[in-house]
Each structure stands twice: as C-alpha cells, then as structure tokens.
Amino acid sequence: MAQKIKPMGQRVLVQRLEAEERSAGGIVLPDNAKEKPQEAEVLELGTGGKDEDGKPIAFTVKKGDTVLISKYGGTEVKLNGKDLLIISENDILGIIQK
C-alpha cells in the first residue's frame, strides 16, 4: 500500500529533480561528484498557517510547480522508495516559470 505524507503548517513536500549527468565540458560525473540539485517539484502543501490576527496565510506555490530551493534546507525523507524533502515555504527561493 502506498503511503502519503501531508506536511504540517507552512511546510511543503518536494522531490528534487535529477542532477546533471555531465559537466559543462562534457565529462560524465559519478554520483558522488554531483551537487544536490536546487530544482524541485512541489508534491504536497502543508495544512497552512495563520498570521497574528488569526487569518489564514495562503501558499505562494501550488502542486506541480517547479521551484528553486535552498541547497541544504529541509528534512530528507524516504517514502515508497523515493527520496523526498519537507521544507518550509520560506526555504523556497523562487518559482521557475517555463
């Protein structure tokens, strides 16, 4: 049975996109030489937060968005054989527009 994760508060569940296999010069990179990719796809939004007046805070991102995330932020989790990341919406640096 496939499990699901629903992040709490202003957190977002993302999956990093695959890192480049080759360097700019065309050299094939082994797995341990690749940098963590900073691009990720938003899979699930958290339950949301509230401001000081108790009003709900709307998420800026939505499911399916491709985002730029900080390199070392968030908590890595493994779910159904996939490496995922739960990050605060504040750790999202921008939405990549296609």
N, CA and C of each residue as an Amber inpcrd file, in Angstrom:
protein
   294
   0.8410000  -1.1810000   0.0000000   0.0000000   0.0000000   0.0000000
   0.8890000   1.2490000   0.0000000   0.6200000   2.1670000  -0.8920000
   1.4050000   3.3880000  -0.9900000   1.0280000   4.3380000   0.1430000
   2.0460000   4.8810000   0.7860000   1.8260000   5.8320000   1.8720000
   1.8580000   7.2480000   1.3180000   1.2530000   8.1710000   2.0660000
   1.2600000   9.5860000   1.6970000   1.7110000  10.3920000   2.8990000
   2.2680000  11.5540000   2.6390000   2.6600000  12.4810000   3.6980000
   1.9330000  13.7970000   3.4700000   1.3190000  14.3190000   4.5150000
   0.7080000  15.6490000   4.4900000   1.5330000  16.5140000   5.4310000
   2.3370000  17.4510000   4.8890000   3.1400000  18.3110000   5.7650000
   2.2510000  19.1620000   6.6680000   2.7970000  19.5700000   7.7930000
   2.0670000  20.4090000   8.7410000   2.5010000  21.8650000   8.5750000
   1.6030000  22.7720000   8.8790000   1.9150000  24.2030000   8.8570000
   2.3080000  24.7000000   7.4750000   3.2530000  25.6190000   7.4460000
   3.7080000  26.2540000   6.2050000   4.8350000  25.4470000   5.5520000
   4.7460000  24.1340000   5.6090000   5.7650000  23.2810000   5.0060000
   5.2550000  22.7080000   3.6850000   6.2160000  22.3070000   2.8510000
   5.9160000  21.8180000   1.5130000   6.7170000  20.5390000   1.2810000
   6.0910000  19.5310000   0.6730000   6.7650000  18.2940000   0.2970000
   7.2070000  18.4200000  -1.1470000   8.5040000  18.2550000  -1.3970000
   9.0420000  18.3880000  -2.7520000   9.9160000  17.1800000  -3.0900000
  10.1170000  16.9890000  -4.3920000  11.0530000  15.9800000  -4.8710000
  12.0690000  16.6840000  -5.7510000  13.3480000  16.5230000  -5.3790000
  14.4060000  17.1460000  -6.1720000  14.3970000  16.5760000  -7.5800000
  14.6570000  17.4310000  -8.5680000  14.7800000  16.9750000  -9.9440000
  16.1750000  16.4000000 -10.1330000  16.3370000  15.5300000 -11.0940000
  17.6100000  14.8370000 -11.3130000  18.7430000  15.8090000 -11.6040000
  19.9200000  15.5000000 -11.0630000  21.1140000  16.3070000 -11.2990000
  21.6630000  16.0100000 -12.6870000  22.4380000  16.9450000 -13.1980000
  23.0750000  16.7720000 -14.4960000  24.0440000  15.6020000 -14.4580000
  24.0590000  14.8040000 -15.5170000  24.9660000  13.6580000 -15.6190000
  26.3380000  14.0680000 -16.1410000  26.4090000  15.2050000 -16.8180000
  27.6620000  15.6480000 -17.4320000  28.0060000  17.0640000 -16.9740000
  29.2900000  17.3470000 -16.9390000  29.7350000  18.6960000 -16.5990000
  29.5770000  19.5780000 -17.8310000  29.8250000  20.8780000 -17.6720000
  29.7300000  21.8090000 -18.7940000  30.7160000  21.4320000 -19.8990000
  31.8360000  20.8170000 -19.5490000  32.8440000  20.3990000 -20.5300000
  32.5540000  19.0470000 -21.1480000  31.4550000  18.3760000 -20.7430000
  31.0740000  17.1100000 -21.3280000  31.5760000  15.8850000 -20.5860000
  32.1810000  16.0730000 -19.4130000  32.6900000  14.9480000 -18.6320000
  31.5380000  14.3040000 -17.8620000  31.4440000  12.9690000 -17.9240000
  30.4040000  12.2520000 -17.1910000  30.7730000  12.2580000 -15.7120000
  29.8160000  12.6950000 -14.8660000  30.0630000  12.8220000 -13.4310000
  29.5790000  11.5870000 -12.6810000  30.3980000  11.0290000 -11.7900000
  29.9120000   9.9350000 -10.9400000  28.9400000  10.4920000  -9.8920000
  28.1300000   9.6170000  -9.3110000  27.1050000  10.0490000  -8.3410000
  27.6730000  10.8680000  -7.1890000  28.8580000  10.4780000  -6.6700000
  29.3960000  11.1900000  -5.5110000  29.9760000  12.5590000  -5.8680000
  30.1140000  12.8830000  -7.1440000  30.6470000  14.1840000  -7.5470000
  29.5440000  15.1730000  -7.9070000  28.3100000  14.6990000  -7.9880000
  27.1990000  15.5820000  -8.3630000  26.7980000  16.4400000  -7.1830000
  26.4380000  17.6790000  -7.4850000  25.8920000  18.5600000  -6.4460000
  24.4190000  18.2440000  -6.2680000  23.8870000  18.5480000  -5.0870000
  22.4590000  18.3780000  -4.8700000  21.7360000  19.3490000  -5.7980000
  20.7630000  18.8710000  -6.5500000  20.0310000  19.8030000  -7.4180000
  19.2090000  20.7760000  -6.5870000  19.0940000  22.0020000  -7.0690000
  18.3130000  23.0050000  -6.3550000  16.9190000  23.1540000  -6.9360000
  16.6370000  22.4430000  -8.0350000  15.3040000  22.4850000  -8.6080000
  14.5050000  21.3060000  -8.0700000  13.2260000  21.5700000  -7.7550000
  12.3700000  20.5240000  -7.2050000  10.9400000  20.7450000  -7.6680000
  10.1680000  19.6510000  -7.6250000   8.7520000  19.7220000  -7.9600000
   7.9410000  19.6570000  -6.6690000   6.9460000  20.5330000  -6.5510000
   6.0740000  20.5500000  -5.3750000   5.0770000  19.3960000  -5.4950000
   5.0760000  18.5120000  -4.4930000   4.1750000  17.3550000  -4.4940000
   2.9600000  17.5490000  -3.5980000   3.1500000  18.2300000  -2.4700000
   2.0680000  18.3820000  -1.4930000   2.2890000  19.6370000  -0.6570000
   1.2100000  20.3290000  -0.3320000   1.2750000  21.5120000   0.5220000
   0.8470000  21.1480000   1.9360000   1.3540000  21.8900000   2.8980000
   1.0150000  21.6600000   4.2970000  -0.3870000  22.1160000   4.6430000
  -0.6820000  22.0760000   5.9160000  -2.0100000  22.4440000   6.4040000
  -2.2100000  23.9530000   6.4670000  -1.1380000  24.7270000   6.3170000
  -1.2310000  26.1830000   6.3200000  -0.9460000  26.7750000   7.6810000
  -0.8290000  28.0550000   7.6980000  -0.5560000  28.7630000   8.9380000
  -1.5250000  29.9160000   9.1100000  -1.3580000  30.6420000  10.2110000
  -2.2050000  31.8080000  10.4810000  -1.3140000  32.9770000  10.8740000
  -1.7310000  34.1870000  10.4880000  -0.9780000  35.3790000  10.8630000
  -1.3400000  35.7940000  12.2920000  -0.8190000  36.9400000  12.7380000
  -1.0550000  37.3860000  14.1110000  -2.5240000  37.6430000  14.4200000
  -3.3170000  37.9630000  13.3790000  -4.7390000  38.2290000  13.5700000
  -5.5920000  36.9640000  13.4480000  -4.9520000  35.8150000  13.2200000
  -5.6880000  34.5600000  13.0910000  -6.2070000  34.2820000  11.7000000
  -5.8400000  35.1320000  10.7350000  -6.2890000  34.9240000   9.3550000
  -5.3680000  33.9090000   8.6720000  -5.9340000  33.0310000   7.8300000
  -5.1080000  32.0320000   7.1420000  -4.0860000  32.6870000   6.2060000
  -2.8980000  32.0950000   6.1470000  -1.8500000  32.5560000   5.2300000
  -1.8900000  31.6590000   4.0070000  -2.0780000  32.2520000   2.8460000
  -2.1580000  31.4760000   1.6020000  -0.7570000  31.0710000   1.1360000
  -0.6490000  29.8800000   0.5590000   0.6220000  29.4380000  -0.0210000
   0.8720000  30.1830000  -1.3220000   2.1320000  30.4740000  -1.5850000
   2.5280000  31.1290000  -2.8290000   2.6900000  30.1010000  -3.9440000
   3.0620000  28.8720000  -3.5720000   3.2710000  27.8090000  -4.5520000
   2.0570000  26.8810000  -4.5800000   1.9960000  26.0540000  -5.6210000
   0.9230000  25.0670000  -5.7210000   1.5010000  23.7420000  -6.1880000
   0.7330000  22.6740000  -6.0560000   1.1820000  21.3550000  -6.5010000
   1.5610000  21.4210000  -7.9760000   2.6740000  20.7580000  -8.3140000
   3.1150000  20.7100000  -9.7020000   4.0940000  21.8120000 -10.0830000
   4.2250000  22.8540000  -9.2520000   5.1780000  23.9290000  -9.5470000
   6.6030000  23.3900000  -9.4970000   7.4540000  23.9190000 -10.3680000
   8.8900000  23.6530000 -10.2880000   9.4970000  24.8430000  -9.5730000
  10.2140000  24.5720000  -8.4820000  10.7270000  25.6430000  -7.6350000
  12.2360000  25.5290000  -7.4620000  12.8370000  26.6310000  -7.0710000
  14.2540000  26.6910000  -6.7340000  14.3380000  26.7050000  -5.2160000
  15.0500000  25.7230000  -4.6510000  15.1130000  25.6010000  -3.1950000
  16.5370000  25.8180000  -2.7100000  16.6600000  26.1510000  -1.4180000
  17.9910000  26.3100000  -0.8430000  18.6780000  24.9500000  -0.8160000
  19.9870000  24.9530000  -0.9510000  20.7540000  23.7170000  -1.1060000
  20.6730000  22.7870000   0.0860000  20.7320000  23.3330000   1.2830000
  20.8370000  22.4810000   2.4630000  19.6560000  22.5930000   3.4110000
  18.5620000  23.1980000   2.9760000  17.3980000  23.3430000   3.8370000
  16.5240000  22.1020000   3.8340000  15.6320000  22.0070000   4.7930000
  14.6410000  20.9550000   4.8180000  15.0880000  19.6740000   5.4910000
  14.1680000  18.7270000   5.5170000  14.3950000  17.4160000   6.1150000
  14.1610000  16.3550000   5.0550000  15.1690000  15.5120000   4.8320000
  15.0450000  14.4480000   3.8390000  14.2380000  13.2960000   4.4160000
  13.3040000  12.7750000   3.6140000  12.5020000  11.6160000   3.9970000
  12.4700000  10.6410000   2.8200000  12.2850000   9.3770000   3.1230000
  12.1550000   8.3600000   2.0900000  10.7430000   7.8120000   2.1800000
  10.0200000   7.8090000   1.0630000   8.6360000   7.3520000   1.0420000
   8.3890000   6.5800000  -0.2370000   7.9380000   5.3510000  -0.1000000
   7.6460000   4.4980000  -1.2610000   8.8380000   4.4010000  -2.2090000
  10.0410000   4.3450000  -1.6530000  11.2550000   4.2010000  -2.4570000
  11.7570000   5.4850000  -3.0870000  11.1430000   6.6220000  -2.8030000
  11.5540000   7.9080000  -3.3700000  12.1930000   8.7650000  -2.2890000
  13.2290000   9.5040000  -2.6620000  13.8520000  10.4630000  -1.7530000
  13.1290000  11.7900000  -1.9010000  12.4850000  12.2280000  -0.8240000
  11.7090000  13.4680000  -0.8270000  12.2790000  14.4180000   0.2050000
  11.7660000  15.6270000   0.2150000  12.2480000  16.6600000   1.1130000
  11.0560000  17.4460000   1.6300000  10.9960000  17.6490000   2.9460000
   9.9780000  18.5250000   3.5350000  10.6870000  19.8160000   3.9120000
  10.2380000  20.9230000   3.3130000  10.8780000  22.2170000   3.5560000
   9.8310000  23.2440000   3.9620000  10.2980000  24.2670000   4.6270000
   9.4410000  25.4020000   4.9460000   9.2350000  26.1950000   3.6560000
   8.0790000  26.7960000   3.5120000   7.8540000  27.6070000   2.3130000
   8.8930000  28.7370000   2.2320000   9.4350000  29.1460000   3.3710000
  10.4700000  30.1880000   3.3900000  11.7660000  29.7230000   2.7390000
  11.9900000  28.3810000   2.6460000  13.1920000  27.8490000   2.0130000
  13.0640000  27.7670000   0.5020000  11.9030000  28.1260000  -0.0310000
  11.7200000  28.1710000  -1.4820000  12.1680000  29.5420000  -1.9460000
  13.1790000  29.5450000  -2.8390000  13.7680000  30.8010000  -3.2910000
  13.0020000  31.4250000  -4.4420000  12.3040000  30.6130000  -5.2200000
  11.5430000  31.1450000  -6.3460000  10.8240000  30.0450000  -7.0930000
   9.8820000  30.4550000  -7.9360000   9.1430000  29.5370000  -8.7980000
   9.7580000  29.6560000 -10.1900000  10.1190000  28.5210000 -10.7770000
  10.7090000  28.5240000 -12.1160000   9.5720000  28.5360000 -13.1240000
   9.5440000  29.5600000 -13.9550000   8.4850000  29.7010000 -14.9440000
   8.9820000  29.2070000 -16.2830000   8.1530000  28.4070000 -16.9080000
   8.5390000  27.7970000 -18.1940000   7.9160000  28.5240000 -19.3460000
